[in-house]
Structures are given as structure tokens and as C-alpha cells.
Amino acid sequence: MSIDPTKKPKFRANVRKDLFRIPVTITKEMEHWLHKLSSEMKSSGGYKLPKSYIVRSLISAAMKLDMDVSGVKEEKDLEERFMKAIERYK
């Protein structure tokens, strides 16, 4: 079986090896959004990326924000800090 050199490799061929698996619980609405986003990628000519790729991309983007987390006590507080940091980033 020969490999066609003109074909692009599938995105999964580029999976990183330095990853850690962590359990994450999300709402059904969040899961639906991730699925919808992934489907939109495919329907617009890209790949249907796994949800884990999307979550890692979100975390990578968040890591670039200058966010003040002092005094945060609840998830909603943290979400508000993210939104403020995003506004400042613009």
C-alpha cells in the first residue's frame, strides 16, 4: 500500500504526547455548544475537532489574559473576572 504524498495528514496525526488527562464536569448546554462548534468547523471546510482540542484552545487563550483572581470564591465570580479580562484584552 503506497501513501499519497499530496494528501494532507489527518489532524489526529499531530496529537501532542505531553498531555495530562483530567476529569471535567460540564453542563449539557456546554456540551451542546462544544459539539455545535465542532460541527461548524467541519461544515465550513475544516476538521471536526474533538471537544478536548477546543477546551485546550480555550485554556491556552485564557492563559494569555492578565486576570486578577484575588478574592474569587465562586465559579460565577471567576467567570466575571474572565469577562473583564477579555474586555481589557480587546
C-alpha positions in Angstrom: 0.0 0.0 0.0 1.5 3.3 -1.1 0.9 6.6 0.7 -0.1 9.6 -1.5 2.4 12.4 -0.7 -0.1 15.1 -1.9 -2.6 14.2 0.8 -2.6 16.2 3.9 -2.2 14.2 7.1 -5.3 14.0 9.4 -5.2 16.3 12.3 -5.0 13.4 14.7 -1.6 12.6 13.3 -0.3 15.7 15.2 -1.5 14.7 18.6 0.8 16.0 21.3 2.4 13.5 23.7 2.8 15.8 26.7 -0.8 15.9 27.8 -2.5 15.1 31.1 -6.0 13.7 31.3 -8.2 15.4 33.9 -11.9 14.8 34.6 -14.1 17.8 33.9 -17.8 18.1 34.5 -19.8 20.4 32.3 -23.4 21.2 31.8 -25.5 19.7 28.9 -25.7 23.2 27.5 -21.8 23.5 27.4 -21.5 20.0 25.9 -24.0 21.0 23.2 -22.1 24.2 22.5 -18.8 22.3 22.1 -20.5 19.8 19.7 -22.1 22.6 17.7 -18.8 24.5 17.4 -17.0 21.3 16.3 -19.7 20.6 13.7 -19.5 24.2 12.4 -15.7 23.8 11.9 -16.3 20.7 9.7 -19.2 22.3 7.7 -17.1 25.3 6.9 -14.2 23.3 5.4 -12.2 22.5 8.5 -11.9 19.4 10.6 -14.5 18.4 13.3 -12.0 18.8 16.2 -12.6 16.8 19.3 -14.0 18.7 22.3 -10.7 18.2 24.2 -8.9 20.2 21.5 -11.5 23.1 21.8 -11.1 23.1 25.6 -7.3 23.2 25.4 -7.5 26.1 23.0 -9.8 28.0 25.3 -7.4 27.4 28.2 -4.4 28.5 26.1 -6.2 31.7 25.2 -7.2 32.3 28.8 -3.6 31.8 29.9 -2.7 34.9 27.8 -5.1 37.2 29.7 -3.9 39.4 32.6 -6.6 38.3 35.1 -7.0 39.4 38.7 -8.2 36.4 40.6 -7.8 37.8 44.1 -10.8 37.2 46.4 -12.6 34.8 44.0 -14.8 32.4 45.9 -17.3 31.1 43.4 -17.4 29.9 39.8 -19.6 32.9 38.8 -17.0 35.3 40.3 -14.3 33.7 38.2 -16.5 33.9 35.0 -16.9 37.6 35.6 -13.1 38.1 36.0 -12.6 36.3 32.7 -15.1 38.6 31.0 -13.4 41.7 32.5 -10.0 40.4 31.4 -11.3 39.7 27.9 -12.7 43.2 27.7 -9.4 44.7 28.7 -7.6 42.5 26.2 -9.6 43.9 23.3 
